[in-house]
Amino acid sequence: MTEHPTSHEGRQPLAARPQERARPRQEAAAGLPSDVPAQQSGPGGQAPAAPSGAGAPAPPTGAGGTGRPGAVAVAVSPQPPGGGARSGDIAARREGDRLRFVGAATRRIARGIDLDEIVLGLCRATVPTFSDEILVYLRDPLPVGDERPVAPFVLRLRRTDRLRLSEADSEELVLVPNPEPTPAAELCEVRNGGALAEVLRGVRPVFGDSAAARTALTELLGPEHPLPGGLRAVLAPLRGRRRVIGAAVFLRRPERAGFEPNDLLVAAQLATHTALGIDKAVLYGREAYIADELQRTMLPDSLPQPTGVRLASRYLPAAETARVGGDWYDAIPLPGSRVALVVGDVMGHSMTSAAIMGQLRTTAQTLAGLDLPPQEVLHHLDEQAQRLGENRMATCMYAVYDPVSHRITVANAGHPPPILLHLGGRAEVLRVPPGAPIGVGGVDFEAVELDAPAGATLLLYTDGLVESRLRDVWTGIEQLRERLVATAQLTGPDHSPPLEALCDDVLDMLGPGDRDDDIALLAARFDGIAPSDVAYWFLEPEDAAPGRARRLARRALARWDLEELTDSVELLVSEVVTNAVRYAERPVTLRLLRTDVLRCEVGDDSPQLPRQRRARDTDEGGRGLFLVNRLARRWGATRLSGGKVVWFELATRT
């Protein structure tokens, strides 16, 4: 973004630099004249440079000086009689000051990480020490790496900085913002073969009073913005590793000493360091963007809202400058209104870790769709990690919650144990076999089935939440448990704490030094489905099964005061059960669930999924799924390890 006009508010005035003010007095004590009129002409029509550094402002003239109060005098003296050695000392000191200035300026530029910091570093390092004002133009858009620049070649004014000396009568030099900036165009299109293109192609800085530079500056600043009379300028192209990416214009006001040839070398070094820094910043910004997008796309955009459970999640990178990690979480709806809860952590903090995390997460979703037991899912994830290569290790917690039975089945692969916060405020660390991390190979995983009472909250997390340089993992787990208990006490024994606020409160336990790793957090509030809202039957695979299914569904709807859905439910249940009986060899299951919607599930032992097709006029069947698709709010089919489940949902009008 363009940040001009800008001034150095808060910058330390020159008067606060005792070494700068003391130098003229030291020179006077040594018998050296402290000033020479600034109007003396230097090489190339430029005035001579200040001895205190590369263009640094000189102290004001004192008593007996030739300058007016507030004017800047140049501390360059003619050779004293017999003082050839003394003149050489002055030149050596001037060169040393120039080298020290360049070293300090380049270090300041190199401290910047992003584009704005680097440009700001150039401005703050050169104004007012090297110039009274600076204008920085950068290519728009900036090319990245080896990509081909966008035509036409357009320069945009990125930043301007300027300061002037105060006009107050004082022995001190005070720098204040300049209310009259040099006018300049916001955009400049560089014409092929034009004067500006030739100067930029030459790479080396040029004095502003040369014929080519005058035309180039007019093109850069705009014909309607000529340089004020007496203003001295240096135009320095900014060339990166492969191409010119911008230009910097250093300006000095008439009351100050002009630029000299050695200042062109200073400008060249500043321009080179700035351009290379901008190149690195642009590449870093692109890599950070890619990494951030990779991490974002690997994590779910939003969590599902399955029946009988509420979910909330958080993800925190280890640092803003390293947003890529291997932590992930997921919630996957399963047949029978169940939901799989997954939290994992891939070893490392790199794009490779994020890529492995994405592959493992995709594999877990595929395995969950097959409705495999949790221990089998971890076993297949372990095999997948070994196929990805050596040292592809990760920890993972996989849990399946059934809202009908109010039970949860958990399997662990080297992950920190989950914590269950009960409705009354008691928090317990679940006793889950630790298991070996994914990628070790040749190990078995064990699953345990535990109660999941209504109102309880399950917290799954990665080790970044509980482990750091300041505490071990078990100390962190105990602190997390105590934090959950304290949070639950605030809402009372009869109410569970709000889920989103609970996640925020858990993250607030992190203190200084606790952010050594990424953090993934998944919280699940178990609401369950009451037994009175569930109807479940077994039907023998015979011709009478569809009729019996219609009667059972009619009675359940009457009990739930949902008679208005009777016709639709009877028709759809009859079609789905008829299709199941046709291929089943074992009893068919029929289940109705009443929540915010009415859900019907029909299961059989045939793995073949139904497929909707368009029936011909002469076909006797093939219209069942067409009716289901037209009348149901949603429907689907899921293959199980022992068959399949076909389900549909109808909106209730209660």
C-alpha positions as CSV (number, residue, x, y, z in Angstrom):
1,M,0.0,0.0,0.0
2,T,1.1,3.6,-0.6
3,E,2.1,5.3,2.6
4,H,3.0,8.7,1.5
5,P,3.3,11.4,2.7
6,T,4.9,10.0,5.9
7,S,7.2,11.5,8.4
8,H,9.4,10.2,11.2
9,E,7.2,11.0,14.2
10,G,9.0,9.9,17.3
11,R,12.4,9.9,15.7
12,Q,15.3,10.9,17.9
13,P,16.3,14.5,17.0
14,L,19.8,15.1,16.0
15,A,20.2,17.2,19.1
16,A,20.0,14.1,21.1
17,R,23.2,12.8,19.5
18,P,26.0,14.2,21.6
19,Q,28.7,12.7,19.4
20,E,27.3,14.6,16.4
21,R,27.2,18.0,18.3
22,A,30.6,17.5,19.8
23,R,32.5,16.8,16.6
24,P,32.6,20.5,15.4
25,R,34.0,21.6,18.8
26,Q,36.6,18.8,18.7
27,E,37.7,20.0,15.2
28,A,37.9,23.6,16.4
29,A,40.0,22.5,19.3
30,A,42.4,20.7,16.9
31,G,42.8,23.9,14.9
32,L,40.4,22.7,12.1
33,P,37.8,25.2,10.6
34,S,34.4,24.0,11.4
35,D,32.6,25.1,8.3
36,V,32.8,26.2,4.7
37,P,30.0,27.9,2.7
38,A,27.7,25.3,1.2
39,Q,27.7,27.1,-2.1
40,Q,31.1,25.7,-3.1
41,S,30.8,23.7,-6.3
42,G,31.6,20.0,-6.2
43,P,32.3,17.4,-9.0
44,G,29.7,17.1,-11.6
45,G,28.2,20.4,-10.7
46,Q,27.3,19.1,-7.2
47,A,28.3,20.7,-4.0
48,P,30.9,18.9,-1.8
49,A,29.8,16.3,0.7
50,A,29.8,16.6,4.4
51,P,32.7,15.1,6.3
52,S,30.7,13.7,9.1
53,G,29.4,10.9,6.9
54,A,27.8,10.2,3.6
55,G,25.8,13.4,3.4
56,A,25.1,13.7,7.1
57,P,23.8,17.2,8.2
58,A,26.6,19.4,9.6
59,P,26.2,21.4,12.8
60,P,24.9,25.0,12.5
61,T,27.5,27.7,12.0
62,G,28.6,29.4,15.2
63,A,30.0,32.7,16.0
64,G,32.3,34.0,13.3
65,G,30.9,31.6,10.7
66,T,29.8,32.6,7.3
67,G,26.4,30.9,7.3
68,R,23.1,32.2,8.5
69,P,21.5,30.8,11.6
70,G,19.7,27.5,10.9
71,A,21.5,26.9,7.6
72,V,23.5,23.7,7.1
73,A,27.2,24.3,6.7
74,V,29.6,21.7,5.3
75,A,32.6,20.9,7.4
76,V,35.1,20.7,4.6
77,S,38.1,23.0,5.1
78,P,40.8,24.0,2.8
79,Q,44.2,22.5,3.5
80,P,45.9,24.3,6.4
81,P,49.4,25.6,5.8
82,G,51.7,22.6,5.8
83,G,48.8,20.4,6.6
84,G,48.8,17.8,3.9
85,A,48.8,15.0,6.4
86,R,45.9,16.7,8.3
87,S,43.9,16.9,5.0
88,G,44.6,13.2,4.5
89,D,43.3,12.5,8.0
90,I,40.1,14.3,7.2
91,A,39.6,12.4,4.0
92,A,40.2,9.1,5.8
93,R,37.8,10.0,8.5
94,R,35.2,11.0,6.0
95,E,35.6,7.7,4.2
96,G,35.4,5.8,7.5
97,D,32.2,7.7,8.3
98,R,30.8,6.7,5.0
99,L,31.6,3.1,5.4
100,R,30.1,3.0,8.9
101,F,26.9,4.7,7.6
102,V,26.6,2.1,4.8
103,G,27.1,-0.8,7.2
104,A,24.5,0.6,9.6
105,A,22.0,1.3,6.8
106,T,22.4,-2.1,5.2
107,R,22.0,-3.8,8.6
108,R,18.8,-1.9,9.1
109,I,17.5,-2.8,5.7
110,A,18.4,-6.5,6.3
111,R,16.4,-6.6,9.5
112,G,13.2,-6.4,7.6
113,I,11.2,-9.6,6.8
114,D,8.3,-8.4,4.8
115,L,8.1,-5.9,2.0
116,D,6.9,-2.9,4.0
117,E,9.6,-3.5,6.7
118,I,12.4,-3.5,4.1
119,V,11.2,-0.3,2.3
120,L,10.7,1.4,5.7
121,G,14.2,0.3,6.7
122,L,15.6,2.0,3.6
123,C,13.7,5.2,4.3
124,R,14.6,5.4,8.0
125,A,18.2,4.6,7.3
126,T,18.7,7.3,4.7
127,V,16.5,10.2,5.8
128,P,17.9,12.6,7.0
129,T,21.4,11.1,7.2
130,F,21.9,10.6,3.5
131,S,19.1,12.7,2.0
132,D,16.4,15.0,3.1
133,E,13.7,13.1,1.2
134,I,13.3,9.7,-0.5
135,L,10.7,8.4,-2.9
136,V,10.5,4.6,-3.5
137,Y,8.8,3.2,-6.6
138,L,8.2,-0.5,-7.0
139,R,7.0,-2.6,-9.9
140,D,3.2,-3.2,-9.8
141,P,2.7,-6.1,-9.6
142,L,6.0,-7.4,-8.3
143,P,7.2,-10.5,-10.1
144,V,7.9,-13.6,-7.9
145,G,10.9,-15.8,-8.6
146,D,11.2,-16.9,-12.2
147,E,7.6,-15.9,-13.2
148,R,7.3,-13.7,-16.2
149,P,6.6,-10.0,-15.3
150,V,3.2,-8.6,-16.2
151,A,3.2,-6.2,-19.1
152,P,3.2,-3.2,-19.2
153,F,6.0,-2.2,-16.9
154,V,4.3,0.0,-14.3
155,L,5.9,1.6,-11.2
156,R,3.8,2.5,-8.2
157,L,4.9,5.0,-5.5
158,R,5.3,2.7,-2.5
159,R,6.5,5.1,0.1
160,T,7.9,8.6,0.7
161,D,9.7,9.9,3.7
162,R,11.0,13.5,4.3
163,L,12.3,15.6,7.1
164,R,13.5,19.2,7.3
165,L,15.5,21.3,9.8
166,S,13.6,23.5,12.2
167,E,13.8,27.2,11.6
168,A,14.0,28.0,15.3
169,D,17.0,29.9,16.6
170,S,18.8,27.2,18.6
171,E,22.2,25.6,18.9
172,E,20.6,22.2,18.3
173,L,19.6,20.7,15.0
174,V,16.0,19.5,15.4
175,L,14.3,17.4,12.7
176,V,10.6,18.1,12.1
177,P,8.1,16.8,9.5
178,N,8.3,18.7,6.2
179,P,4.8,20.0,5.4
180,E,5.7,20.7,1.8
181,P,6.6,17.3,0.2
182,T,7.9,17.0,-3.3
183,P,5.0,16.3,-5.6
184,A,5.2,13.0,-7.4
185,A,2.9,10.8,-9.6
186,E,1.3,7.7,-8.0
187,L,1.8,5.6,-11.1
188,C,4.3,5.6,-13.9
189,E,4.2,3.4,-17.0
190,V,7.8,2.9,-18.2
191,R,7.9,3.3,-22.0
192,N,10.1,1.0,-24.0
193,G,13.1,3.0,-25.3
194,G,12.3,5.9,-23.1
195,A,14.8,7.8,-20.9
196,L,13.5,6.1,-17.7
197,A,13.8,2.7,-19.3
198,E,17.4,3.4,-20.3
199,V,18.4,4.6,-16.8
200,L,16.8,1.6,-15.2
201,R,18.5,-0.7,-17.7
202,G,21.8,0.8,-16.8
203,V,21.3,-0.3,-13.2
204,R,23.8,2.2,-11.8
205,P,22.6,5.4,-9.9
206,V,22.9,8.7,-11.7
207,F,22.9,12.3,-10.7
208,G,19.6,14.1,-11.2
209,D,21.2,17.0,-13.1
210,S,22.4,14.9,-16.0
211,A,20.4,15.1,-19.3
212,A,19.2,11.5,-19.2
213,A,18.3,11.7,-15.5
214,R,16.3,14.9,-15.9
215,T,14.2,13.3,-18.6
216,A,13.9,10.1,-16.6
217,L,12.8,12.0,-13.5
218,T,10.2,13.9,-15.4
219,E,8.8,10.6,-16.8
220,L,8.9,9.0,-13.3
221,L,7.4,11.9,-11.3
222,G,5.1,13.0,-14.0
223,P,5.3,16.0,-16.3
224,E,3.0,17.9,-14.0
225,H,5.3,17.4,-11.1
226,P,8.7,19.0,-12.0
227,L,11.4,19.0,-9.3
228,P,11.6,22.4,-7.5
229,G,14.6,24.5,-8.4
230,G,17.8,23.9,-6.5
231,L,16.8,20.4,-5.4
232,R,19.6,17.8,-5.8
233,A,18.6,14.3,-6.8
234,V,20.1,10.8,-7.2
235,L,18.1,8.3,-9.2
236,A,19.0,4.7,-8.2
237,P,17.4,1.7,-10.0
238,L,16.4,-1.2,-7.7
239,R,17.5,-4.4,-9.4
240,G,16.8,-7.8,-7.9
241,R,18.3,-11.1,-8.8
242,R,16.9,-11.2,-12.4
243,R,15.2,-7.9,-13.2
244,V,14.7,-4.3,-12.3
245,I,11.9,-4.1,-9.7
246,G,11.8,-0.4,-8.9
247,A,13.6,2.8,-8.4
248,A,14.6,5.1,-5.4
249,V,15.0,8.8,-5.7
250,F,17.2,10.5,-3.0
251,L,16.7,14.3,-2.7
252,R,18.6,17.0,-0.9
253,R,17.4,20.6,-0.5
254,P,19.3,23.6,-1.7
255,E,20.6,24.6,1.8
256,R,22.4,21.3,2.2
257,A,25.6,20.1,0.5
258,G,24.9,18.4,-2.8
259,F,25.8,14.8,-3.7
260,E,29.3,13.9,-4.7
261,P,30.6,10.9,-6.8
262,N,31.2,8.7,-3.8
263,D,27.6,9.2,-2.8
264,L,26.7,7.3,-6.0
265,L,28.5,4.3,-4.6
266,V,26.6,4.6,-1.4
267,A,23.3,4.8,-3.3
268,A,24.2,1.8,-5.3
269,Q,24.9,-0.3,-2.2
270,L,21.7,0.8,-0.6
271,A,19.7,0.1,-3.7
272,T,21.3,-3.4,-4.2
273,H,20.6,-4.4,-0.6
274,T,17.1,-3.1,-0.8
275,A,16.3,-4.9,-4.1
276,L,17.7,-8.2,-2.9
277,G,15.7,-7.9,0.3
278,I,12.5,-7.1,-1.6
279,D,13.1,-10.2,-3.8
280,K,13.5,-12.4,-0.7
281,A,10.5,-10.8,0.9
282,V,8.3,-11.4,-2.1
283,L,9.4,-15.0,-2.3
284,Y,8.9,-15.5,1.4
285,G,5.4,-13.9,1.1
286,R,4.5,-16.3,-1.7
287,E,5.8,-19.3,0.2
288,A,4.0,-18.2,3.4
289,Y,0.8,-17.8,1.3
290,I,1.1,-21.2,-0.2
291,A,1.8,-22.8,3.2
292,D,-1.1,-21.0,4.8
293,E,-3.4,-22.1,2.0
294,L,-2.1,-25.6,2.2
295,Q,-2.7,-25.7,6.0
296,R,-6.2,-24.1,5.6
297,T,-7.3,-26.5,2.9
298,M,-6.1,-29.5,4.9
299,L,-8.4,-28.5,7.9
300,P,-12.2,-28.6,7.7
301,D,-13.8,-25.3,6.7
302,S,-16.7,-26.0,9.1
303,L,-17.7,-28.9,11.3
304,P,-20.8,-31.0,10.6
305,Q,-23.8,-30.8,12.9
306,P,-24.7,-34.4,13.4
307,T,-27.7,-35.5,15.4
308,G,-27.2,-35.8,19.2
309,V,-23.8,-34.0,19.4
310,R,-22.5,-30.4,19.3
311,L,-19.0,-29.7,18.1
312,A,-16.5,-26.8,18.4
313,S,-12.8,-26.7,17.4
314,R,-9.7,-24.5,17.5
315,Y,-6.4,-24.5,15.6
316,L,-3.4,-22.4,16.6
317,P,-0.1,-22.5,14.8
318,A,3.1,-22.5,16.7
319,A,3.9,-19.0,15.5
320,E,2.6,-16.5,13.0
321,T,5.8,-16.9,11.0
322,A,5.5,-20.7,10.9
323,R,1.8,-21.4,10.3
324,V,2.4,-24.8,8.7
325,G,2.2,-27.9,10.9
326,G,1.0,-31.4,11.0
327,D,-1.9,-31.1,13.6
328,W,-5.4,-31.8,12.4
329,Y,-8.9,-32.5,13.6
330,D,-12.0,-33.9,11.9
331,A,-15.6,-34.9,12.6
332,I,-17.1,-37.4,10.2
333,P,-20.8,-38.4,10.2
334,L,-21.3,-42.2,10.1
335,P,-24.3,-44.4,9.5
336,G,-26.8,-44.7,12.3
337,S,-26.5,-41.1,13.4
338,R,-23.0,-41.8,14.8
339,V,-20.0,-39.5,14.4
340,A,-16.3,-40.2,14.3
341,L,-14.1,-37.7,16.1
342,V,-10.4,-37.5,15.0
343,V,-7.4,-35.6,16.3
344,G,-3.9,-36.2,15.0
345,D,-0.4,-34.8,15.0
346,V,2.2,-35.4,12.4
347,M,5.8,-35.1,13.5
348,G,7.5,-31.9,12.3
349,H,6.6,-28.3,11.3
350,S,7.0,-28.1,7.6
351,M,5.1,-28.2,4.3
352,T,6.0,-31.9,4.2
353,S,4.4,-32.4,7.5
354,A,1.3,-30.6,6.3
355,A,1.2,-32.7,3.1
356,I,1.5,-36.0,5.1
357,M,-1.2,-34.7,7.4
358,G,-3.5,-34.1,4.5
359,Q,-2.9,-37.7,3.2
360,L,-3.6,-39.2,6.6
361,R,-6.7,-37.1,7.0
362,T,-8.0,-38.2,3.6
363,T,-7.3,-41.8,4.4
364,A,-9.1,-41.5,7.8
365,Q,-12.1,-40.1,6.0
366,T,-12.2,-42.9,3.5
367,L,-11.8,-45.6,6.2
368,A,-14.5,-43.9,8.3
369,G,-16.8,-44.1,5.3
370,L,-16.3,-47.9,5.4
371,D,-17.5,-47.9,9.0
372,L,-14.5,-49.8,10.2
373,P,-13.9,-50.1,14.0
374,P,-11.6,-47.5,15.5
375,Q,-8.7,-49.9,16.0
376,E,-8.9,-51.0,12.3
377,V,-8.9,-47.4,11.2
378,L,-5.6,-46.8,13.1
379,H,-4.2,-50.1,11.7
380,H,-4.8,-48.9,8.1
381,L,-3.4,-45.5,8.9
382,D,-0.3,-47.1,10.2
383,E,0.1,-49.0,7.0
384,Q,-0.5,-45.8,4.9
385,A,2.2,-43.9,6.9
386,Q,4.7,-46.7,6.2
387,R,3.9,-46.5,2.5
388,L,4.6,-42.8,2.5
389,G,8.2,-43.4,3.5
390,E,10.5,-43.7,6.4
391,N,10.1,-41.6,9.6
392,R,6.5,-40.7,8.6
393,M,5.2,-40.8,12.1
394,A,2.1,-39.4,13.7
395,T,-0.1,-39.7,16.8
396,C,-3.8,-40.0,16.4
397,M,-7.0,-40.4,18.6
398,Y,-10.0,-41.9,16.9
399,A,-13.3,-42.1,18.7
400,V,-16.9,-43.0,17.5
401,Y,-19.9,-41.7,19.4
402,D,-23.3,-43.3,19.2
403,P,-26.0,-41.0,20.4
404,V,-28.6,-43.8,20.6
405,S,-26.6,-46.0,22.9
406,H,-24.9,-43.1,24.7
407,R,-21.6,-44.9,24.3
408,I,-18.2,-43.9,22.8
409,T,-15.6,-46.3,21.4
410,V,-12.0,-44.9,21.5
411,A,-8.7,-46.1,20.0
412,N,-5.4,-44.4,20.6
413,A,-2.1,-44.3,18.6
414,G,0.4,-42.6,21.0
415,H,-1.7,-39.6,21.5
416,P,-2.4,-37.7,24.8
417,P,-5.6,-39.2,26.5
418,P,-8.9,-37.3,26.1
419,I,-10.6,-35.6,29.0
420,L,-14.4,-36.1,29.7
421,L,-16.1,-33.2,31.6
422,H,-19.3,-34.4,33.2
423,L,-22.4,-32.4,33.7
424,G,-21.8,-32.0,37.5
425,G,-18.4,-30.4,36.9
426,R,-16.2,-33.5,37.4
427,A,-13.4,-33.9,34.8
428,E,-11.7,-37.2,34.3
429,V,-8.8,-38.3,32.1
430,L,-10.1,-41.3,30.2
431,R,-8.2,-44.5,30.6
432,V,-7.4,-45.4,27.0
433,P,-4.5,-47.7,26.1
434,P,-1.7,-45.5,24.8
435,G,-0.7,-47.6,21.8
436,A,2.2,-46.9,19.5
437,P,2.4,-43.9,17.1
438,I,1.3,-44.3,13.5
439,G,4.2,-45.3,11.2
440,V,6.0,-47.6,13.7
441,G,4.5,-50.7,12.0
442,G,3.9,-54.2,13.3
443,V,1.8,-53.1,16.3
444,D,-1.8,-53.8,17.3
445,F,-4.2,-51.1,18.4
446,E,-6.8,-51.6,21.1
447,A,-10.2,-50.0,21.4
448,V,-12.2,-49.4,24.6
449,E,-15.9,-48.6,24.9
450,L,-17.0,-46.1,27.5
451,D,-20.1,-44.4,28.7
452,A,-20.9,-41.0,27.1
453,P,-23.7,-39.5,29.3
454,A,-25.9,-36.7,28.1
455,G,-24.5,-33.3,28.9
456,A,-20.9,-34.5,29.1
457,T,-18.1,-32.9,27.0
458,L,-15.3,-34.8,25.4
459,L,-12.1,-32.8,24.8
460,L,-9.6,-34.1,22.2
461,Y,-6.4,-32.2,21.7
462,T,-2.8,-32.3,20.5
463,D,0.3,-32.3,22.8
464,G,1.0,-28.6,22.0
465,L,-1.8,-27.7,24.4
466,V,-0.3,-29.6,27.4
467,E,3.4,-29.9,26.7
468,S,6.1,-27.2,26.4
469,R,9.7,-26.4,27.5
470,L,8.3,-25.3,30.9
471,R,6.2,-28.4,31.7
472,D,5.9,-32.0,30.9
473,V,2.9,-33.6,29.3
474,W,1.3,-35.1,32.4
475,T,1.7,-31.8,34.3
476,G,0.0,-30.1,31.4
477,I,-2.8,-32.7,31.3
478,E,-3.5,-32.2,35.0
479,Q,-3.5,-28.4,34.6
480,L,-6.0,-28.8,31.7
481,R,-8.2,-31.0,33.8
482,E,-8.2,-28.5,36.7
483,R,-9.0,-25.7,34.2
484,L,-12.0,-27.6,32.9
485,V,-13.3,-28.1,36.5
486,A,-12.9,-24.4,37.3
487,T,-14.7,-23.4,34.2
488,A,-17.6,-25.9,34.8
489,Q,-18.0,-24.5,38.4
490,L,-18.8,-21.1,37.0
491,T,-21.9,-22.4,35.2
492,G,-23.2,-24.5,38.1
493,P,-23.7,-28.3,38.5
494,D,-26.9,-28.3,36.4
495,H,-25.6,-26.6,33.2
496,S,-22.7,-27.4,30.9
497,P,-20.5,-24.4,30.0
498,P,-21.0,-23.0,26.5
499,L,-18.9,-25.0,24.1
500,E,-17.3,-22.1,22.2
501,A,-16.5,-20.2,25.5
502,L,-15.1,-23.4,26.9
503,C,-12.6,-23.7,24.0
504,D,-11.5,-20.1,24.4
505,D,-11.1,-20.6,28.2
506,V,-8.9,-23.7,27.6
507,L,-6.6,-21.8,25.3
508,D,-6.3,-19.0,27.8
509,M,-4.4,-21.4,30.1
510,L,-1.4,-21.0,27.8
511,G,1.2,-18.7,29.2
512,P,4.6,-17.3,28.0
513,G,6.8,-20.1,26.7
514,D,3.9,-22.5,26.3
515,R,3.5,-22.1,22.5
516,D,6.2,-24.5,21.3
517,D,4.0,-26.5,19.0
518,D,0.8,-26.3,17.0
519,I,-2.5,-26.8,18.8
520,A,-5.5,-28.6,17.5
521,L,-8.6,-28.8,19.8
522,L,-11.9,-30.6,19.2
523,A,-14.7,-30.4,21.8
524,A,-17.9,-32.6,21.6
525,R,-20.9,-32.0,23.7
526,F,-23.0,-35.2,24.0
527,D,-26.7,-34.5,23.9
528,G,-27.7,-38.0,22.8
529,I,-31.0,-39.2,21.5
530,A,-33.6,-40.2,24.2
531,P,-34.8,-43.9,24.0
532,S,-38.4,-42.6,23.6
533,D,-37.3,-41.0,20.3
534,V,-36.0,-44.3,18.9
535,A,-38.0,-47.1,17.3
536,Y,-36.1,-50.2,16.2
537,W,-37.2,-53.5,14.6
538,F,-35.9,-56.6,12.8
539,L,-37.8,-57.7,9.7
540,E,-37.5,-61.2,8.1
541,P,-36.5,-61.0,4.4
542,E,-39.9,-62.1,3.1
543,D,-42.6,-60.7,0.9
544,A,-44.7,-59.6,3.9
545,A,-41.8,-57.4,5.3
546,P,-42.9,-54.2,3.5
547,G,-46.4,-54.4,4.8
548,R,-45.2,-55.0,8.3
549,A,-42.8,-52.1,8.0
550,R,-45.6,-49.8,7.1
551,R,-47.7,-50.8,10.1
552,L,-44.8,-50.4,12.5
553,A,-43.9,-47.0,11.1
554,R,-47.6,-45.9,11.3
555,R,-47.7,-46.8,15.0
556,A,-44.5,-45.0,15.8
557,L,-45.7,-41.8,14.1
558,A,-49.0,-41.9,16.0
559,R,-47.0,-42.2,19.3
560,W,-44.9,-39.2,18.3
561,D,-47.9,-37.1,17.1
562,L,-46.5,-37.1,13.6
563,E,-49.6,-38.5,11.8
564,E,-49.2,-35.8,9.0
565,L,-46.1,-37.7,7.8
566,T,-47.8,-41.1,7.7
567,D,-48.5,-41.2,4.0
568,S,-45.0,-40.1,2.9
569,V,-43.2,-42.3,5.5
570,E,-45.3,-45.4,4.6
571,L,-44.6,-45.0,0.9
572,L,-40.9,-44.4,1.3
573,V,-40.4,-47.2,3.9
574,S,-42.2,-49.6,1.7
575,E,-40.0,-48.8,-1.3
576,V,-36.7,-49.0,0.7
577,V,-37.6,-52.2,2.6
578,T,-38.8,-53.8,-0.7
579,N,-35.4,-53.1,-2.3
580,A,-33.6,-54.5,0.8
581,V,-35.6,-57.7,1.0
582,R,-35.0,-58.4,-2.6
583,Y,-31.2,-58.9,-2.0
584,A,-31.0,-59.7,1.8
585,E,-30.4,-63.1,3.2
586,R,-30.5,-62.1,6.9
587,P,-33.1,-60.1,8.8
588,V,-33.4,-56.5,7.7
589,T,-33.2,-53.7,10.3
590,L,-35.6,-50.8,10.4
591,R,-35.0,-47.8,12.7
592,L,-36.8,-44.5,13.1
593,L,-35.2,-41.6,14.9
594,R,-37.1,-38.5,16.0
595,T,-35.0,-35.4,16.4
596,D,-35.3,-32.1,14.6
597,V,-36.1,-34.2,11.6
598,L,-37.5,-37.7,11.2
599,R,-34.8,-40.1,10.0
600,C,-35.5,-43.6,8.7
601,E,-32.7,-46.2,8.3
602,V,-33.0,-49.6,6.6
603,G,-30.0,-52.0,6.8
604,D,-29.3,-55.3,5.1
605,D,-26.4,-57.6,4.5
606,S,-26.0,-56.9,0.8
607,P,-23.0,-54.7,0.0
608,Q,-24.5,-53.5,-3.3
609,L,-25.5,-49.9,-3.0
610,P,-28.8,-48.8,-4.7
611,R,-28.5,-46.6,-7.8
612,Q,-31.1,-44.3,-9.0
613,R,-32.0,-44.8,-12.7
614,R,-34.7,-43.6,-15.0
615,A,-37.3,-46.3,-15.6
616,R,-38.8,-46.9,-19.0
617,D,-42.6,-46.8,-19.5
618,T,-42.7,-50.5,-19.9
619,D,-40.7,-51.3,-16.7
620,E,-42.5,-52.6,-13.7
621,G,-40.0,-51.4,-11.2
622,G,-37.1,-49.0,-10.9
623,R,-39.1,-46.0,-9.6
624,G,-38.6,-46.5,-5.8
625,L,-35.5,-44.3,-5.5
626,F,-37.0,-41.7,-7.8
627,L,-39.9,-41.4,-5.3
628,V,-37.4,-41.2,-2.4
629,N,-35.4,-38.5,-4.1
630,R,-38.5,-36.4,-4.8
631,L,-40.2,-36.7,-1.4
632,A,-37.3,-36.9,1.1
633,R,-35.5,-33.9,2.5
634,R,-32.2,-35.9,2.2
635,W,-31.3,-39.4,1.5
636,G,-28.2,-41.6,1.0
637,A,-26.7,-45.0,1.2
638,T,-23.5,-46.1,3.1
639,R,-21.7,-49.4,2.7
640,L,-20.8,-51.1,5.9
641,S,-18.4,-53.9,6.7
642,G,-21.3,-56.3,6.9
643,G,-23.7,-54.8,4.3
644,K,-25.2,-51.3,3.8
645,V,-27.6,-48.8,5.2
646,V,-30.1,-46.8,3.2
647,W,-31.5,-43.8,4.9
648,F,-33.8,-40.8,4.3
649,E,-35.0,-37.8,6.3
650,L,-38.2,-35.9,6.3
651,A,-38.8,-32.5,7.9
652,T,-41.1,-32.5,10.9
653,R,-43.8,-29.8,11.1
654,T,-43.7,-29.4,14.9
